[in-house]
Amino acid sequence: MRSLVSRITLASMLAGGAGVFACTADVHDNTISIPNATVSMSSSADTSDVTPNEQLPIHCDVQNVPLAEPDAQGASGGDAGTSSGPDAAAESGVASGADAGAPQGPSQNSDDTDYLEIHLDDESTPALLVTAQVTFTVTIPADIKAGDHKLICRVHKHDGSATNVVAELKITVKTTT
């Protein structure tokens, strides 16, 4: 009888302790680290004079990040993010006439690849764009208020996990009165 009580007590303590440990994990603020990966954003448009509904051209220079479209399955995908720009196409063996914004090259599977999420001001808002392209346009929301804002580009894994690879582009919105 004493053995049974001891086992029940021990089992209760272990079960209670496991619950405490499970509750202490902070999953929401964790990001995955990608060694030697970088991303930067630029635009050929005047970012100090942006208007609501404007389609802003963006280029992301992504290094050491294999990109594939978010809905990529299995072997479809690529690693355009390992290099970008005109010299990168020559280095990777991609024909000079290829779309510079498209992911290129094979990938083992979508678990090894990433994609970009573009947000306005705050990553808790819905993404303006989710893509694996390095050259794209972002439509500025029609209801945006005049003033300083920022576009945020973060690399995400295909399971939806955010990484520590992030870039920001400051914009100034001017509305007509």
C-alpha positions as CSV (number, residue, x, y, z in Angstrom):
1,M,0.0,0.0,0.0
2,R,2.8,2.3,0.9
3,S,4.4,1.7,-2.5
4,L,1.2,2.5,-4.3
5,V,0.9,5.8,-2.4
6,S,4.5,6.7,-3.2
7,R,4.0,5.9,-6.9
8,I,0.8,8.1,-7.1
9,T,2.6,10.9,-5.3
10,L,5.6,10.7,-7.6
11,A,3.4,10.5,-10.7
12,S,1.5,13.6,-9.5
13,M,4.6,15.6,-8.9
14,L,6.1,14.7,-12.3
15,A,2.8,15.5,-14.1
16,G,2.5,18.8,-12.2
17,G,6.2,19.6,-12.9
18,A,5.8,18.9,-16.6
19,G,2.9,21.3,-16.8
20,V,4.9,24.0,-15.2
21,F,7.8,23.5,-17.7
22,A,5.4,23.4,-20.7
23,C,3.9,26.8,-19.6
24,T,7.2,28.6,-19.4
25,A,8.2,28.3,-23.1
26,D,7.7,31.6,-25.0
27,V,7.1,30.4,-28.5
28,H,5.7,33.7,-29.9
29,D,8.9,35.8,-29.7
30,N,11.3,33.1,-30.9
31,T,13.1,33.5,-34.2
32,I,15.2,31.1,-36.1
33,S,18.8,32.1,-36.7
34,I,20.2,31.6,-40.2
35,P,24.0,32.0,-40.1
36,N,25.6,34.5,-42.5
37,A,22.2,35.4,-44.0
38,T,21.3,39.0,-44.8
39,V,18.5,40.9,-46.5
40,S,18.3,44.6,-47.5
41,M,15.6,46.5,-49.2
42,S,15.7,49.4,-51.8
43,S,13.4,51.1,-54.2
44,S,13.9,52.9,-57.4
45,A,11.0,55.2,-56.5
46,D,11.2,58.3,-54.3
47,T,10.5,56.9,-50.9
48,S,10.1,60.4,-49.4
49,D,7.0,61.1,-51.5
50,V,4.8,58.0,-51.4
51,T,1.0,58.2,-51.9
52,P,-1.8,55.9,-50.9
53,N,-2.5,53.2,-53.4
54,E,0.9,53.7,-55.0
55,Q,2.6,50.6,-56.3
56,L,6.1,50.9,-54.9
57,P,8.8,48.9,-56.7
58,I,11.1,47.0,-54.3
59,H,14.3,45.1,-54.7
60,C,15.6,42.8,-51.9
61,D,19.2,41.9,-51.9
62,V,19.1,38.5,-50.2
63,Q,22.3,36.6,-49.3
64,N,22.7,33.0,-48.1
65,V,18.9,32.4,-48.0
66,P,17.5,29.8,-50.4
67,L,14.1,31.1,-51.5
68,A,11.0,29.2,-52.8
69,E,7.4,30.4,-53.1
70,P,5.4,29.9,-49.9
71,D,3.2,27.3,-51.5
72,A,6.2,25.3,-52.9
73,Q,6.0,21.6,-52.5
74,G,8.9,19.1,-52.6
75,A,11.5,19.8,-55.2
76,S,10.0,23.0,-56.6
77,G,11.8,26.0,-55.3
78,G,15.2,27.5,-55.6
79,D,17.9,29.5,-54.1
80,A,17.7,32.9,-55.8
81,G,18.4,34.4,-52.4
82,T,21.9,33.1,-52.2
83,S,23.0,35.9,-54.5
84,S,21.2,38.6,-56.5
85,G,21.9,41.2,-59.1
86,P,23.4,41.0,-62.6
87,D,26.7,39.5,-61.5
88,A,24.9,36.8,-59.5
89,A,23.0,35.6,-62.6
90,A,26.3,35.1,-64.3
91,E,27.9,33.4,-61.3
92,S,25.0,31.0,-60.9
93,G,24.9,30.1,-64.6
94,V,21.4,31.6,-65.1
95,A,20.9,33.0,-68.6
96,S,21.2,36.7,-68.7
97,G,17.7,37.0,-70.1
98,A,16.1,35.3,-67.0
99,D,13.7,37.1,-64.8
100,A,16.0,38.5,-62.1
101,G,13.2,38.5,-59.6
102,A,12.3,34.8,-59.9
103,P,13.8,32.0,-57.7
104,Q,16.3,30.0,-59.6
105,G,17.9,26.6,-59.3
106,P,16.7,23.3,-57.7
107,S,16.1,22.8,-54.0
108,Q,16.0,19.5,-52.1
109,N,12.6,20.3,-50.5
110,S,10.6,23.2,-49.1
111,D,12.0,22.6,-45.6
112,D,15.3,23.9,-46.8
113,T,13.9,27.0,-48.3
114,D,12.5,30.3,-47.1
115,Y,10.2,33.1,-48.3
116,L,9.8,36.8,-47.7
117,E,7.0,38.6,-45.8
118,I,6.5,42.3,-46.3
119,H,4.6,44.2,-43.6
120,L,3.8,47.9,-43.1
121,D,5.0,49.4,-39.8
122,D,4.3,46.4,-37.6
123,E,4.7,42.7,-38.2
124,S,1.5,42.0,-36.2
125,T,-0.5,43.4,-39.1
126,P,-1.4,41.2,-42.1
127,A,1.4,41.0,-44.7
128,L,1.2,43.3,-47.7
129,L,3.0,40.6,-49.7
130,V,4.3,37.1,-49.2
131,T,6.8,36.0,-51.9
132,A,10.0,34.4,-52.9
133,Q,10.7,37.0,-55.6
134,V,13.5,39.5,-54.9
135,T,12.0,42.1,-57.2
136,F,8.4,43.0,-56.8
137,T,5.9,45.8,-56.2
138,V,4.1,46.5,-52.9
139,T,0.7,48.4,-53.0
140,I,0.6,51.0,-50.3
141,P,-2.8,50.7,-48.5
142,A,-5.4,53.3,-49.5
143,D,-6.3,54.2,-45.9
144,I,-2.7,54.9,-44.8
145,K,-2.2,58.1,-42.9
146,A,0.3,60.8,-44.0
147,G,3.7,60.6,-42.3
148,D,6.7,58.4,-41.7
149,H,6.2,54.7,-42.1
150,K,8.4,51.6,-42.7
151,L,8.2,48.5,-44.8
152,I,9.5,45.5,-43.0
153,C,10.9,42.5,-44.9
154,R,11.5,39.3,-42.8
155,V,12.6,35.9,-44.0
156,H,10.3,33.1,-42.9
157,K,10.8,29.3,-43.0
158,H,8.1,27.3,-44.9
159,D,6.6,26.1,-41.6
160,G,5.8,29.8,-40.9
161,S,8.5,30.4,-38.4
162,A,10.1,33.8,-38.5
163,T,13.9,34.1,-38.8
164,N,16.2,36.7,-37.5
165,V,16.9,38.0,-41.0
166,V,15.0,41.2,-41.4
167,A,15.3,44.6,-43.2
168,E,13.4,47.8,-43.1
169,L,12.8,50.6,-45.7
170,K,11.6,53.9,-44.4
171,I,9.0,55.7,-46.5
172,T,7.2,59.0,-46.1
173,V,3.5,59.1,-47.2
174,K,2.1,62.3,-48.5
175,T,-1.6,62.6,-49.0
176,T,-3.4,65.2,-51.1
177,T,-6.0,67.4,-49.2
